[in-house]
Every structure is written in structure tokens, then in C-alpha cells.
Amino acid sequence: MALEHDHSPAAIRERLAADLRPNYLRDFVYGAIDGAVTTFAVVAGVEGASLAPRVVLILGLANLFADGLSMAASNYSGTKAEVDDARRLAEVERRHIRVDSEGEREEIRQILRLKGLEGDVLEQAVGAITAREDTWVAMMLAEEYGLPAAQREPMRSALATFVAFLVAGAIPLVPFVLGYPNAFAIAAVLVAIVFFAIGSMKSLWSLQRWWLSGLETLAIGAAAASVAYFVGYLLQGLA
């Protein structure tokens, strides 16, 4: 049975020595799904209200850039808040180590005891971890606060969200840009494919079957688009 990576001593040493890299999958999927959903929701709402195709383009493009930038800015601020909080907690732990090192050492001892270490092995492990402040602080951040070892970079998170939003969100507008006669029907098929593809791709990082993940994402997008279409249909008399 093929494994995901080699377990030879040299391979393990190289893998553990490599810098931890944050994963921006969440930001990409978040942006792609929201881009496809919100842009097609605009298209569906305008179509439901029986407005002209040029209105679809105007509102769709306005939504594509304005909402994309808004999401990117929000993701930047949220990610930066997480990073700033992690730095604050690291400084808190360093101050506690300086002021009450024995108390902090006891925290490490109890954390390791919960992991099954006892006796001399426990004390040796406590001594090894607390011998280096960076290792000590890193363990406290992970075990006491549940923070990941690798923090996402705010600007990269924002960029991943914005690019994914633009790419996925532009697809429902393509048939209208090209002037196809059945533009809305084509847009519906295209965005359904996008939803299913995003969900299927997402399954690569989960235990869920690819087709089930695809159908789940498709259902979310279809529900949002249906609501927008019927709201537009009900309000078409106001246009």
C-alpha cells in the first residue's frame, strides 16, 4: 500500500527540518464559492426581474470588483487580527516565564502528563522543553491556546480570496459578455459546473468522497441562486 510520504530516517529529518508552511486553501475556497454564488445571484435576480442583459453586466461587474475587494479586505483584517493575537499571547507567555518560571514549568508538566508521560521521563521532557524559551512558548501557544504552528500571512490570504473571487465570479458573466441568446441558461450550467468543481477539489483535503463534496457545494450555490431569482421575479414590477 502506497503511503503519502517516505518514513526513512533521512526523509523524516528533512521533512521536520523544513519550514512550516501555512495553508491558504480556506481562503481560496472561501473566495471562489462566494464569488460564484454572489455574482450568479446578481445574474439570477436580474433575470428574474426580466431586466435587460446590459443590466446584468453592469450589476455583475460592479459586484465582481466591489464585493471581491470587500471580501479580500475583510479576510486581510480577520487574518491580521489572528496573527496579532498570536503575537500578543506569545509575549504574555514570555513575560510569565520571566516572572513565574516555576508556574509555567508546572503547566508544561501537566500538559505532558495528560499525554501519558510519567516519572523520570516526564521530568526529562519538561527539562528539555523549558531549556529553550522559543520551544517553551511554542508549546504553550499550541497546547494552552490551540494556535497553529504556522500562521497565515494576511496579504496572501487576502490575495487568494480576491483572485479566487474574480475567477469564479466572472464565469456567470461570460455568456452575457459574448452576447449568447440563451445567456442565462448557459450561465446557470457554467456556474453549476464551477460549484461542483470547487466542491470536488475541496475533497482532496478531506475524507469526503469527491462527488459528495461536489454535490454539497452545488446545493449551497443552487439555493442561493434560487432565492435571488425568485426575489427578483417577485419584485420585477418595481423595475
Secondary structure, DSSP 8 states (H G I E B T S, - for coil): ---SS--SHHHHHHHHHS------HHHHHHHHHHHHHHHHHHHHHHHHTT--HHHHHHHHHHHHHHHHHHHHHHHHHHHHHHHHHHHHHHHHHHHHHHH-HHHHHHHHHHHHHHTT--HHHHHHHHHHHHTSHHHHHHHHHHHHS---SS---HHHHHHHHHHHHHHHHHGGGHHHHTT-TTHHHHHHHHHHHHHHHHHHHHGGGSSS-HHHHHHHHHHHHHHHHHHHHHHHHHTGGG-
